Amino acid sequence: MKIVKILYIIVVLGSKGYSQNLLILSPEKVTFSPSFSIINVTDARIQRENIGQIFISATQKEPLGFKGGTEVAIKKFLSQSLPSKENQLLLRYRILDLKIIESKLSNSYISGQIQLKVAFDRIGKKDTISLTETTTSTSFLRSDIQMPNSKYESILVSLFIKSLEYFDKWLTLNGSKHEALNKGVKIVFLPENDMNDSDTIYYNTRKINWNDFKGKPTNTRYGAAIFANFAYGASFQVIDGYILAKVSTKTYMVRGMSWVLPNSLNDYALAHEQLHFDIAKLVTERFKKKIATMQADLIIDLNSMIQYEYLESYREMNQLQKQYDNESNHSLYRQSQADWELKVKKWLSETN
C-alpha cells in the first residue's frame, strides 16, 4: 500500500484572510509644554481594519496595521508622549483619515505617501465639542526592497507629533476666545435706564398715577386693572476665557392696556394697582438672582438656561398676581391688602 503524507501549512490570517504587518509606536516626548491631555482616541474612519497596503516584494502587497489595534496603539503612544499635569484640558483625538498609499514606479522604485487627518474634541462634563481639525502628510521614495517596519513607525510618529504641535499652537491663539474652552461664566446686569414714552411707564422712573391708565375697561366687575410686565434681553461674547453675558431687564406697565373706572379714582385703589407693579418688579429681581450664578459650557446652553428661568419667572409672576387679587379680593379685604403690602416690601428687600 502506498502511503501518502500530507503536509499542512498553517498561515496566520487577518480578519480578511491575509497576513498583516503590525507596527509598534515608540513614545516620543513633545518639545512643548502642553496644557492638554488626550484621554480618548476614536478611529472615525470608514475602513478601520488597517492603514493601507505596502509592498513586501516587487510584486506583492500586504496590509499594514497597529499591534493591539489602531485606537489602543495610538492612545498609548499619545499618553506616553504627553506629560501629565493637573487641571489640563481633556481631549478626544478623533482620527478622520489615516492611510498609506504605495505605488510602483517604472524605474523599480516605490513611491509612498502617508496622510493623517485628525479632529481635537474637548471633553466636558456634559458633552463633547469639536474644536479644530488638522491634516498632515509626508511622502517617501524607496527601492522595491521591503522597507522595515521601523521606517513606517518613524514616519507615523513624526505625523502624530506634528498634529499635537499644531493643536498646541491653535490653543495658544484660540484658548481665550473659544467658548467651549471657557473658564467660567460672568453675568453682568445692565442698569435699567429706559425712558417713559406715550404708552409705556418703566418701574425705575416713578410710581404710577391715574393718568397712566389710558385703556378702555374690559371687565366692569372691578374698578381698575394694570397691565404690568417684565422682560429681558441678553448678549453674549467670550472675553479672556470667560463667557460674558450682558443681561438687561425692564419692568414696565402698558398704559393703553391699563384702565380705571371713574368711581375707583382714589388713593387706596391706586395703591392696590401699584402693588401689582411692585410684584412684577419683585419677580424681575428674583429672576436676576436665579441667573446671576449660572455656569455653562457653551453660549447656546447658557442662553437656553436663561430663557427657561425667564419662563419660570413669568409663571411665578402670573401666579403671584392671581394669588394677590384672590386673597385681597381685588383690594376689598383691607387687612389682606395690608398684609400683602408688607410681604411684597419684605420680599423686595431680600432681593437687594
Stockholm file with secondary structure:
# STOCKHOLM 1.0

chainA/1-352         MKIVKILYIIVVLGSKGYSQNLLILSPEKVTFSPSFSIINVTDARIQRENIGQIFISATQKEPLGFKGGTEVAIKKFLSQSLPSKENQLLLRYRILDLKIIESKLSNSYISGQIQLKVAFDRIGKKDTISLTETTTSTSFLRSDIQMPNSKYESILVSLFIKSLEYFDKWLTLNGSKHEALNKGVKIVFLPENDMNDSDTIYYNTRKINWNDFKGKPTNTRYGAAIFANFAYGASFQVIDGYILAKVSTKTYMVRGMSWVLPNSLNDYALAHEQLHFDIAKLVTERFKKKIATMQADLIIDLNSMIQYEYLESYREMNQLQKQYDNESNHSLYRQSQADWELKVKKWLSETN
#=GR chainA/1-352 SS CCCCCCCCCCCCCCTTSSCCEEECCCCCCCSSCCSEEEEEEEECCSCCSCSEEEESSSSCEEEEEETTCHHHHHHHHHHHHSCCCTTCEEEEEEEEEEEEEEEECTTSEEEEEEEEEEEEEEECSSCEEEEEEEEEEEEEEEESSCCCHHHHHHHHHHHHHHHHHHHHHHHHHHTTTCGGGCSEEEEEECCCCCCCCSSEEETTTCCCCGGGCCSCCSCTTSSEECCEEEEEEEEEEEETTEEEEEEEEEEEEEGGGCEECGGGCSHHHHHHHHHHHHHHHHHHHHHHHHHTTCCCSSHHHHHHHHHHHHHHHHHHHHHHHHHHHHHHTTTTSHHHHHHHHHHHHHHHHHTC
#=GC SS_cons         CCCCCCCCCCCCCCTTSSCCEEECCCCCCCSSCCSEEEEEEEECCSCCSCSEEEESSSSCEEEEEETTCHHHHHHHHHHHHSCCCTTCEEEEEEEEEEEEEEEECTTSEEEEEEEEEEEEEEECSSCEEEEEEEEEEEEEEEESSCCCHHHHHHHHHHHHHHHHHHHHHHHHHHTTTCGGGCSEEEEEECCCCCCCCSSEEETTTCCCCGGGCCSCCSCTTSSEECCEEEEEEEEEEEETTEEEEEEEEEEEEEGGGCEECGGGCSHHHHHHHHHHHHHHHHHHHHHHHHHTTCCCSSHHHHHHHHHHHHHHHHHHHHHHHHHHHHHHTTTTSHHHHHHHHHHHHHHHHHTC
//
